[in-house]
Amino acid sequence: LAAVLVVVVSGVVWLHFTTGPLDRFDAVIIRFVTSARTPWLDSLTNHLNSVGSRLSLAICGLLTAALAAAFRRWRHLVVFLVSVAALMIVFPILYTTAARPRPYSVTAIGDWEGFSSPSQPVLGLTGILIGFIYVLVVPGRPRWYAKLAIVAILALVSLNRIYLGVDHPTDLAFAVIL
């Protein structure tokens, strides 16, 4: 946990002072992904962008808490709620410190609000999905497979947000790590 916090906090502080090296790295990836834009894919990705909306994240969080209570997994529920509260305390500080705007090198074709770093929808989705797995999936192989499914989901959501031109790849990585 300490190592993760050091990486994320140092990355956010670095973003506060200079973004030049990251901008050049991100621009290569963004241009490659957005070069595949087509009208039908634009429409599809805009519809899929609602996965990280505040309403859908709130519903998923409440569903996780309700299922934990239904299965009487009280200890897991308390840890889940404390984790969500910790994210809600730490995120605004990091968000206002980094204050990185959306990518300039491409036209944003998706809904976007606020700064890009760290990506708020991806942070929320990661937190809710990891909480869901640890609260409701039994340890062992089932949890391992569920974690792999989360990695696939987050990769697709991140690729979608890069395609729409609303987030930098490194901002998405910081959000997932956090």
PyMOL commands that place a pseudoatom at each C-alpha (Angstrom):
pseudoatom trace, name=CA, resn=LEU, resi=1, chain=A, elem=C, hetatm=0, pos=[0.000, 0.000, 0.000]
pseudoatom trace, name=CA, resn=ALA, resi=2, chain=A, elem=C, hetatm=0, pos=[2.836, 2.374, 0.853]
pseudoatom trace, name=CA, resn=ALA, resi=3, chain=A, elem=C, hetatm=0, pos=[4.587, 1.647, -2.447]
pseudoatom trace, name=CA, resn=VAL, resi=4, chain=A, elem=C, hetatm=0, pos=[1.385, 2.272, -4.394]
pseudoatom trace, name=CA, resn=LEU, resi=5, chain=A, elem=C, hetatm=0, pos=[0.800, 5.540, -2.587]
pseudoatom trace, name=CA, resn=VAL, resi=6, chain=A, elem=C, hetatm=0, pos=[4.382, 6.638, -3.234]
pseudoatom trace, name=CA, resn=VAL, resi=7, chain=A, elem=C, hetatm=0, pos=[4.038, 5.890, -6.954]
pseudoatom trace, name=CA, resn=VAL, resi=8, chain=A, elem=C, hetatm=0, pos=[0.654, 7.584, -7.328]
pseudoatom trace, name=CA, resn=VAL, resi=9, chain=A, elem=C, hetatm=0, pos=[1.395, 10.593, -5.138]
pseudoatom trace, name=CA, resn=SER, resi=10, chain=A, elem=C, hetatm=0, pos=[4.788, 11.191, -6.752]
pseudoatom trace, name=CA, resn=GLY, resi=11, chain=A, elem=C, hetatm=0, pos=[3.191, 10.849, -10.183]
pseudoatom trace, name=CA, resn=VAL, resi=12, chain=A, elem=C, hetatm=0, pos=[0.469, 13.342, -9.316]
pseudoatom trace, name=CA, resn=VAL, resi=13, chain=A, elem=C, hetatm=0, pos=[2.968, 15.820, -7.878]
pseudoatom trace, name=CA, resn=TRP, resi=14, chain=A, elem=C, hetatm=0, pos=[5.071, 15.417, -11.018]
pseudoatom trace, name=CA, resn=LEU, resi=15, chain=A, elem=C, hetatm=0, pos=[1.989, 16.158, -13.120]
pseudoatom trace, name=CA, resn=HIS, resi=16, chain=A, elem=C, hetatm=0, pos=[1.436, 19.299, -11.069]
pseudoatom trace, name=CA, resn=PHE, resi=17, chain=A, elem=C, hetatm=0, pos=[4.828, 20.722, -12.030]
pseudoatom trace, name=CA, resn=THR, resi=18, chain=A, elem=C, hetatm=0, pos=[5.486, 19.364, -15.524]
pseudoatom trace, name=CA, resn=THR, resi=19, chain=A, elem=C, hetatm=0, pos=[3.635, 17.160, -17.985]
pseudoatom trace, name=CA, resn=GLY, resi=20, chain=A, elem=C, hetatm=0, pos=[5.999, 17.384, -20.964]
pseudoatom trace, name=CA, resn=PRO, resi=21, chain=A, elem=C, hetatm=0, pos=[7.497, 13.862, -20.860]
pseudoatom trace, name=CA, resn=LEU, resi=22, chain=A, elem=C, hetatm=0, pos=[4.143, 12.236, -20.146]
pseudoatom trace, name=CA, resn=ASP, resi=23, chain=A, elem=C, hetatm=0, pos=[2.433, 14.282, -22.855]
pseudoatom trace, name=CA, resn=ARG, resi=24, chain=A, elem=C, hetatm=0, pos=[4.878, 12.997, -25.458]
pseudoatom trace, name=CA, resn=PHE, resi=25, chain=A, elem=C, hetatm=0, pos=[4.465, 9.389, -24.273]
pseudoatom trace, name=CA, resn=ASP, resi=26, chain=A, elem=C, hetatm=0, pos=[0.674, 9.661, -24.140]
pseudoatom trace, name=CA, resn=ALA, resi=27, chain=A, elem=C, hetatm=0, pos=[0.417, 11.387, -27.533]
pseudoatom trace, name=CA, resn=VAL, resi=28, chain=A, elem=C, hetatm=0, pos=[1.872, 8.365, -29.329]
pseudoatom trace, name=CA, resn=ILE, resi=29, chain=A, elem=C, hetatm=0, pos=[-0.692, 6.009, -27.780]
pseudoatom trace, name=CA, resn=ILE, resi=30, chain=A, elem=C, hetatm=0, pos=[-3.604, 8.425, -28.220]
pseudoatom trace, name=CA, resn=ARG, resi=31, chain=A, elem=C, hetatm=0, pos=[-2.855, 9.033, -31.891]
pseudoatom trace, name=CA, resn=PHE, resi=32, chain=A, elem=C, hetatm=0, pos=[-2.548, 5.303, -32.542]
pseudoatom trace, name=CA, resn=VAL, resi=33, chain=A, elem=C, hetatm=0, pos=[-5.891, 4.515, -30.858]
pseudoatom trace, name=CA, resn=THR, resi=34, chain=A, elem=C, hetatm=0, pos=[-7.807, 7.457, -32.333]
pseudoatom trace, name=CA, resn=SER, resi=35, chain=A, elem=C, hetatm=0, pos=[-6.559, 6.687, -35.838]
pseudoatom trace, name=CA, resn=ALA, resi=36, chain=A, elem=C, hetatm=0, pos=[-9.118, 3.846, -35.889]
pseudoatom trace, name=CA, resn=ARG, resi=37, chain=A, elem=C, hetatm=0, pos=[-12.118, 6.194, -35.511]
pseudoatom trace, name=CA, resn=THR, resi=38, chain=A, elem=C, hetatm=0, pos=[-15.130, 5.321, -37.646]
pseudoatom trace, name=CA, resn=PRO, resi=39, chain=A, elem=C, hetatm=0, pos=[-18.736, 6.592, -37.359]
pseudoatom trace, name=CA, resn=TRP, resi=40, chain=A, elem=C, hetatm=0, pos=[-20.192, 3.296, -36.124]
pseudoatom trace, name=CA, resn=LEU, resi=41, chain=A, elem=C, hetatm=0, pos=[-17.390, 2.858, -33.573]
pseudoatom trace, name=CA, resn=ASP, resi=42, chain=A, elem=C, hetatm=0, pos=[-17.825, 6.460, -32.411]
pseudoatom trace, name=CA, resn=SER, resi=43, chain=A, elem=C, hetatm=0, pos=[-21.471, 5.764, -31.675]
pseudoatom trace, name=CA, resn=LEU, resi=44, chain=A, elem=C, hetatm=0, pos=[-20.717, 2.500, -29.873]
pseudoatom trace, name=CA, resn=THR, resi=45, chain=A, elem=C, hetatm=0, pos=[-17.968, 3.978, -27.697]
pseudoatom trace, name=CA, resn=ASN, resi=46, chain=A, elem=C, hetatm=0, pos=[-20.152, 6.936, -26.730]
pseudoatom trace, name=CA, resn=HIS, resi=47, chain=A, elem=C, hetatm=0, pos=[-22.838, 4.536, -25.517]
pseudoatom trace, name=CA, resn=LEU, resi=48, chain=A, elem=C, hetatm=0, pos=[-20.287, 2.461, -23.609]
pseudoatom trace, name=CA, resn=ASN, resi=49, chain=A, elem=C, hetatm=0, pos=[-18.866, 5.576, -21.966]
pseudoatom trace, name=CA, resn=SER, resi=50, chain=A, elem=C, hetatm=0, pos=[-21.827, 5.622, -19.574]
pseudoatom trace, name=CA, resn=VAL, resi=51, chain=A, elem=C, hetatm=0, pos=[-20.318, 2.633, -17.706]
pseudoatom trace, name=CA, resn=GLY, resi=52, chain=A, elem=C, hetatm=0, pos=[-18.276, 5.027, -15.591]
pseudoatom trace, name=CA, resn=SER, resi=53, chain=A, elem=C, hetatm=0, pos=[-21.070, 7.514, -14.946]
pseudoatom trace, name=CA, resn=ARG, resi=54, chain=A, elem=C, hetatm=0, pos=[-21.768, 8.575, -11.387]
pseudoatom trace, name=CA, resn=LEU, resi=55, chain=A, elem=C, hetatm=0, pos=[-25.213, 6.998, -11.464]
pseudoatom trace, name=CA, resn=SER, resi=56, chain=A, elem=C, hetatm=0, pos=[-24.010, 3.596, -12.641]
pseudoatom trace, name=CA, resn=LEU, resi=57, chain=A, elem=C, hetatm=0, pos=[-21.134, 3.595, -10.126]
pseudoatom trace, name=CA, resn=ALA, resi=58, chain=A, elem=C, hetatm=0, pos=[-23.496, 4.523, -7.311]
pseudoatom trace, name=CA, resn=ILE, resi=59, chain=A, elem=C, hetatm=0, pos=[-25.881, 1.728, -8.301]
pseudoatom trace, name=CA, resn=CYS, resi=60, chain=A, elem=C, hetatm=0, pos=[-23.041, -0.809, -8.444]
pseudoatom trace, name=CA, resn=GLY, resi=61, chain=A, elem=C, hetatm=0, pos=[-21.720, 0.338, -5.057]
pseudoatom trace, name=CA, resn=LEU, resi=62, chain=A, elem=C, hetatm=0, pos=[-25.145, 0.100, -3.455]
pseudoatom trace, name=CA, resn=LEU, resi=63, chain=A, elem=C, hetatm=0, pos=[-25.692, -3.306, -5.044]
pseudoatom trace, name=CA, resn=THR, resi=64, chain=A, elem=C, hetatm=0, pos=[-22.380, -4.523, -3.625]
pseudoatom trace, name=CA, resn=ALA, resi=65, chain=A, elem=C, hetatm=0, pos=[-23.278, -3.259, -0.146]
pseudoatom trace, name=CA, resn=ALA, resi=66, chain=A, elem=C, hetatm=0, pos=[-26.771, -4.754, -0.343]
pseudoatom trace, name=CA, resn=LEU, resi=67, chain=A, elem=C, hetatm=0, pos=[-25.458, -8.143, -1.463]
pseudoatom trace, name=CA, resn=ALA, resi=68, chain=A, elem=C, hetatm=0, pos=[-22.831, -8.131, 1.302]
pseudoatom trace, name=CA, resn=ALA, resi=69, chain=A, elem=C, hetatm=0, pos=[-25.581, -7.446, 3.834]
pseudoatom trace, name=CA, resn=ALA, resi=70, chain=A, elem=C, hetatm=0, pos=[-27.842, -10.101, 2.313]
pseudoatom trace, name=CA, resn=PHE, resi=71, chain=A, elem=C, hetatm=0, pos=[-25.074, -12.706, 2.603]
pseudoatom trace, name=CA, resn=ARG, resi=72, chain=A, elem=C, hetatm=0, pos=[-24.204, -11.442, 6.098]
pseudoatom trace, name=CA, resn=ARG, resi=73, chain=A, elem=C, hetatm=0, pos=[-20.624, -10.626, 5.212]
pseudoatom trace, name=CA, resn=TRP, resi=74, chain=A, elem=C, hetatm=0, pos=[-20.451, -7.775, 7.712]
pseudoatom trace, name=CA, resn=ARG, resi=75, chain=A, elem=C, hetatm=0, pos=[-16.683, -7.599, 8.076]
pseudoatom trace, name=CA, resn=HIS, resi=76, chain=A, elem=C, hetatm=0, pos=[-16.288, -7.424, 4.302]
pseudoatom trace, name=CA, resn=LEU, resi=77, chain=A, elem=C, hetatm=0, pos=[-18.982, -4.762, 4.087]
pseudoatom trace, name=CA, resn=VAL, resi=78, chain=A, elem=C, hetatm=0, pos=[-17.264, -2.575, 6.704]
pseudoatom trace, name=CA, resn=VAL, resi=79, chain=A, elem=C, hetatm=0, pos=[-13.898, -2.862, 4.946]
pseudoatom trace, name=CA, resn=PHE, resi=80, chain=A, elem=C, hetatm=0, pos=[-15.562, -2.062, 1.603]
pseudoatom trace, name=CA, resn=LEU, resi=81, chain=A, elem=C, hetatm=0, pos=[-17.254, 1.044, 3.006]
pseudoatom trace, name=CA, resn=VAL, resi=82, chain=A, elem=C, hetatm=0, pos=[-14.057, 2.227, 4.723]
pseudoatom trace, name=CA, resn=SER, resi=83, chain=A, elem=C, hetatm=0, pos=[-12.131, 1.721, 1.463]
pseudoatom trace, name=CA, resn=VAL, resi=84, chain=A, elem=C, hetatm=0, pos=[-14.683, 3.745, -0.495]
pseudoatom trace, name=CA, resn=ALA, resi=85, chain=A, elem=C, hetatm=0, pos=[-14.542, 6.475, 2.163]
pseudoatom trace, name=CA, resn=ALA, resi=86, chain=A, elem=C, hetatm=0, pos=[-10.720, 6.532, 1.996]
pseudoatom trace, name=CA, resn=LEU, resi=87, chain=A, elem=C, hetatm=0, pos=[-10.866, 6.917, -1.793]
pseudoatom trace, name=CA, resn=MET, resi=88, chain=A, elem=C, hetatm=0, pos=[-13.372, 9.737, -1.407]
pseudoatom trace, name=CA, resn=ILE, resi=89, chain=A, elem=C, hetatm=0, pos=[-10.966, 11.521, 0.960]
pseudoatom trace, name=CA, resn=VAL, resi=90, chain=A, elem=C, hetatm=0, pos=[-7.744, 10.994, -1.013]
pseudoatom trace, name=CA, resn=PHE, resi=91, chain=A, elem=C, hetatm=0, pos=[-9.099, 11.466, -4.540]
pseudoatom trace, name=CA, resn=PRO, resi=92, chain=A, elem=C, hetatm=0, pos=[-10.107, 15.164, -4.350]
pseudoatom trace, name=CA, resn=ILE, resi=93, chain=A, elem=C, hetatm=0, pos=[-6.665, 16.076, -3.013]
pseudoatom trace, name=CA, resn=LEU, resi=94, chain=A, elem=C, hetatm=0, pos=[-4.879, 14.256, -5.833]
pseudoatom trace, name=CA, resn=TYR, resi=95, chain=A, elem=C, hetatm=0, pos=[-7.403, 15.485, -8.389]
pseudoatom trace, name=CA, resn=THR, resi=96, chain=A, elem=C, hetatm=0, pos=[-6.902, 19.163, -7.583]
pseudoatom trace, name=CA, resn=THR, resi=97, chain=A, elem=C, hetatm=0, pos=[-3.128, 18.748, -7.270]
pseudoatom trace, name=CA, resn=ALA, resi=98, chain=A, elem=C, hetatm=0, pos=[-2.667, 17.164, -10.708]
pseudoatom trace, name=CA, resn=ALA, resi=99, chain=A, elem=C, hetatm=0, pos=[-5.335, 19.191, -12.572]
pseudoatom trace, name=CA, resn=ARG, resi=100, chain=A, elem=C, hetatm=0, pos=[-4.286, 17.829, -15.968]
pseudoatom trace, name=CA, resn=PRO, resi=101, chain=A, elem=C, hetatm=0, pos=[-6.586, 18.806, -18.850]
pseudoatom trace, name=CA, resn=ARG, resi=102, chain=A, elem=C, hetatm=0, pos=[-7.865, 16.410, -21.485]
pseudoatom trace, name=CA, resn=PRO, resi=103, chain=A, elem=C, hetatm=0, pos=[-5.565, 15.470, -24.370]
pseudoatom trace, name=CA, resn=TYR, resi=104, chain=A, elem=C, hetatm=0, pos=[-4.943, 18.406, -26.704]
pseudoatom trace, name=CA, resn=SER, resi=105, chain=A, elem=C, hetatm=0, pos=[-3.648, 16.346, -29.603]
pseudoatom trace, name=CA, resn=VAL, resi=106, chain=A, elem=C, hetatm=0, pos=[-7.083, 14.922, -30.533]
pseudoatom trace, name=CA, resn=THR, resi=107, chain=A, elem=C, hetatm=0, pos=[-10.672, 16.065, -30.695]
pseudoatom trace, name=CA, resn=ALA, resi=108, chain=A, elem=C, hetatm=0, pos=[-12.727, 14.754, -27.788]
pseudoatom trace, name=CA, resn=ILE, resi=109, chain=A, elem=C, hetatm=0, pos=[-15.850, 13.022, -29.097]
pseudoatom trace, name=CA, resn=GLY, resi=110, chain=A, elem=C, hetatm=0, pos=[-17.193, 11.790, -25.764]
pseudoatom trace, name=CA, resn=ASP, resi=111, chain=A, elem=C, hetatm=0, pos=[-18.761, 13.335, -22.692]
pseudoatom trace, name=CA, resn=TRP, resi=112, chain=A, elem=C, hetatm=0, pos=[-16.159, 14.745, -20.374]
pseudoatom trace, name=CA, resn=GLU, resi=113, chain=A, elem=C, hetatm=0, pos=[-16.198, 16.836, -17.257]
pseudoatom trace, name=CA, resn=GLY, resi=114, chain=A, elem=C, hetatm=0, pos=[-13.381, 18.040, -15.076]
pseudoatom trace, name=CA, resn=PHE, resi=115, chain=A, elem=C, hetatm=0, pos=[-9.729, 17.227, -15.336]
pseudoatom trace, name=CA, resn=SER, resi=116, chain=A, elem=C, hetatm=0, pos=[-8.195, 14.114, -16.826]
pseudoatom trace, name=CA, resn=SER, resi=117, chain=A, elem=C, hetatm=0, pos=[-5.802, 13.064, -14.059]
pseudoatom trace, name=CA, resn=PRO, resi=118, chain=A, elem=C, hetatm=0, pos=[-6.482, 10.746, -12.332]
pseudoatom trace, name=CA, resn=SER, resi=119, chain=A, elem=C, hetatm=0, pos=[-9.502, 9.549, -14.255]
pseudoatom trace, name=CA, resn=GLN, resi=120, chain=A, elem=C, hetatm=0, pos=[-12.473, 9.750, -11.914]
pseudoatom trace, name=CA, resn=PRO, resi=121, chain=A, elem=C, hetatm=0, pos=[-14.735, 7.258, -13.745]
pseudoatom trace, name=CA, resn=VAL, resi=122, chain=A, elem=C, hetatm=0, pos=[-11.986, 4.646, -13.991]
pseudoatom trace, name=CA, resn=LEU, resi=123, chain=A, elem=C, hetatm=0, pos=[-10.996, 5.149, -10.353]
pseudoatom trace, name=CA, resn=GLY, resi=124, chain=A, elem=C, hetatm=0, pos=[-14.604, 4.654, -9.256]
pseudoatom trace, name=CA, resn=LEU, resi=125, chain=A, elem=C, hetatm=0, pos=[-15.137, 1.644, -11.487]
pseudoatom trace, name=CA, resn=THR, resi=126, chain=A, elem=C, hetatm=0, pos=[-11.921, -0.003, -10.289]
pseudoatom trace, name=CA, resn=GLY, resi=127, chain=A, elem=C, hetatm=0, pos=[-12.801, 0.578, -6.643]
pseudoatom trace, name=CA, resn=ILE, resi=128, chain=A, elem=C, hetatm=0, pos=[-16.327, -0.773, -7.005]
pseudoatom trace, name=CA, resn=LEU, resi=129, chain=A, elem=C, hetatm=0, pos=[-15.278, -3.837, -9.020]
pseudoatom trace, name=CA, resn=ILE, resi=130, chain=A, elem=C, hetatm=0, pos=[-12.410, -4.759, -6.690]
pseudoatom trace, name=CA, resn=GLY, resi=131, chain=A, elem=C, hetatm=0, pos=[-14.712, -4.255, -3.710]
pseudoatom trace, name=CA, resn=PHE, resi=132, chain=A, elem=C, hetatm=0, pos=[-17.351, -6.440, -5.368]
pseudoatom trace, name=CA, resn=ILE, resi=133, chain=A, elem=C, hetatm=0, pos=[-14.824, -9.217, -5.925]
pseudoatom trace, name=CA, resn=TYR, resi=134, chain=A, elem=C, hetatm=0, pos=[-13.430, -9.165, -2.391]
pseudoatom trace, name=CA, resn=VAL, resi=135, chain=A, elem=C, hetatm=0, pos=[-16.861, -8.926, -0.803]
pseudoatom trace, name=CA, resn=LEU, resi=136, chain=A, elem=C, hetatm=0, pos=[-18.741, -11.509, -2.849]
pseudoatom trace, name=CA, resn=VAL, resi=137, chain=A, elem=C, hetatm=0, pos=[-16.339, -13.928, -4.548]
pseudoatom trace, name=CA, resn=VAL, resi=138, chain=A, elem=C, hetatm=0, pos=[-14.781, -16.735, -2.532]
pseudoatom trace, name=CA, resn=PRO, resi=139, chain=A, elem=C, hetatm=0, pos=[-10.966, -16.856, -2.286]
pseudoatom trace, name=CA, resn=GLY, resi=140, chain=A, elem=C, hetatm=0, pos=[-9.038, -19.147, -4.582]
pseudoatom trace, name=CA, resn=ARG, resi=141, chain=A, elem=C, hetatm=0, pos=[-9.509, -19.795, -8.269]
pseudoatom trace, name=CA, resn=PRO, resi=142, chain=A, elem=C, hetatm=0, pos=[-12.902, -18.084, -8.563]
pseudoatom trace, name=CA, resn=ARG, resi=143, chain=A, elem=C, hetatm=0, pos=[-11.469, -14.837, -7.185]
pseudoatom trace, name=CA, resn=TRP, resi=144, chain=A, elem=C, hetatm=0, pos=[-8.408, -15.146, -9.440]
pseudoatom trace, name=CA, resn=TYR, resi=145, chain=A, elem=C, hetatm=0, pos=[-10.616, -15.532, -12.502]
pseudoatom trace, name=CA, resn=ALA, resi=146, chain=A, elem=C, hetatm=0, pos=[-12.767, -12.618, -11.352]
pseudoatom trace, name=CA, resn=LYS, resi=147, chain=A, elem=C, hetatm=0, pos=[-9.641, -10.447, -11.048]
pseudoatom trace, name=CA, resn=LEU, resi=148, chain=A, elem=C, hetatm=0, pos=[-8.664, -11.371, -14.597]
pseudoatom trace, name=CA, resn=ALA, resi=149, chain=A, elem=C, hetatm=0, pos=[-12.158, -10.385, -15.718]
pseudoatom trace, name=CA, resn=ILE, resi=150, chain=A, elem=C, hetatm=0, pos=[-11.732, -7.026, -13.952]
pseudoatom trace, name=CA, resn=VAL, resi=151, chain=A, elem=C, hetatm=0, pos=[-8.424, -6.463, -15.751]
pseudoatom trace, name=CA, resn=ALA, resi=152, chain=A, elem=C, hetatm=0, pos=[-10.166, -7.120, -19.076]
pseudoatom trace, name=CA, resn=ILE, resi=153, chain=A, elem=C, hetatm=0, pos=[-13.061, -4.792, -18.200]
pseudoatom trace, name=CA, resn=LEU, resi=154, chain=A, elem=C, hetatm=0, pos=[-10.712, -1.998, -17.095]
pseudoatom trace, name=CA, resn=ALA, resi=155, chain=A, elem=C, hetatm=0, pos=[-8.567, -2.421, -20.207]
pseudoatom trace, name=CA, resn=LEU, resi=156, chain=A, elem=C, hetatm=0, pos=[-11.642, -2.085, -22.424]
pseudoatom trace, name=CA, resn=VAL, resi=157, chain=A, elem=C, hetatm=0, pos=[-12.995, 0.908, -20.507]
pseudoatom trace, name=CA, resn=SER, resi=158, chain=A, elem=C, hetatm=0, pos=[-9.575, 2.584, -20.625]
pseudoatom trace, name=CA, resn=LEU, resi=159, chain=A, elem=C, hetatm=0, pos=[-9.222, 1.917, -24.338]
pseudoatom trace, name=CA, resn=ASN, resi=160, chain=A, elem=C, hetatm=0, pos=[-12.723, 3.350, -24.819]
pseudoatom trace, name=CA, resn=ARG, resi=161, chain=A, elem=C, hetatm=0, pos=[-11.822, 6.549, -22.955]
pseudoatom trace, name=CA, resn=ILE, resi=162, chain=A, elem=C, hetatm=0, pos=[-8.598, 6.938, -24.954]
pseudoatom trace, name=CA, resn=TYR, resi=163, chain=A, elem=C, hetatm=0, pos=[-10.559, 6.404, -28.175]
pseudoatom trace, name=CA, resn=LEU, resi=164, chain=A, elem=C, hetatm=0, pos=[-13.025, 9.119, -27.175]
pseudoatom trace, name=CA, resn=GLY, resi=165, chain=A, elem=C, hetatm=0, pos=[-10.110, 11.475, -26.475]
pseudoatom trace, name=CA, resn=VAL, resi=166, chain=A, elem=C, hetatm=0, pos=[-11.164, 12.264, -22.916]
pseudoatom trace, name=CA, resn=ASP, resi=167, chain=A, elem=C, hetatm=0, pos=[-8.298, 10.719, -20.902]
pseudoatom trace, name=CA, resn=HIS, resi=168, chain=A, elem=C, hetatm=0, pos=[-4.560, 10.233, -21.189]
pseudoatom trace, name=CA, resn=PRO, resi=169, chain=A, elem=C, hetatm=0, pos=[-3.280, 6.634, -20.842]
pseudoatom trace, name=CA, resn=THR, resi=170, chain=A, elem=C, hetatm=0, pos=[-1.104, 7.550, -17.854]
pseudoatom trace, name=CA, resn=ASP, resi=171, chain=A, elem=C, hetatm=0, pos=[-4.071, 9.185, -16.116]
pseudoatom trace, name=CA, resn=LEU, resi=172, chain=A, elem=C, hetatm=0, pos=[-5.976, 5.945, -16.507]
pseudoatom trace, name=CA, resn=ALA, resi=173, chain=A, elem=C, hetatm=0, pos=[-3.022, 3.980, -15.125]
pseudoatom trace, name=CA, resn=PHE, resi=174, chain=A, elem=C, hetatm=0, pos=[-2.817, 6.279, -12.087]
pseudoatom trace, name=CA, resn=ALA, resi=175, chain=A, elem=C, hetatm=0, pos=[-6.542, 5.821, -11.472]
pseudoatom trace, name=CA, resn=VAL, resi=176, chain=A, elem=C, hetatm=0, pos=[-6.318, 2.026, -11.638]
pseudoatom trace, name=CA, resn=ILE, resi=177, chain=A, elem=C, hetatm=0, pos=[-3.290, 1.959, -9.317]
pseudoatom trace, name=CA, resn=LEU, resi=178, chain=A, elem=C, hetatm=0, pos=[-4.987, 4.262, -6.833]
for i in range(1, 178): cmd.bond("trace and resi %d" % i, "trace and resi %d" % (i + 1))
show_as sticks, trace
zoom trace
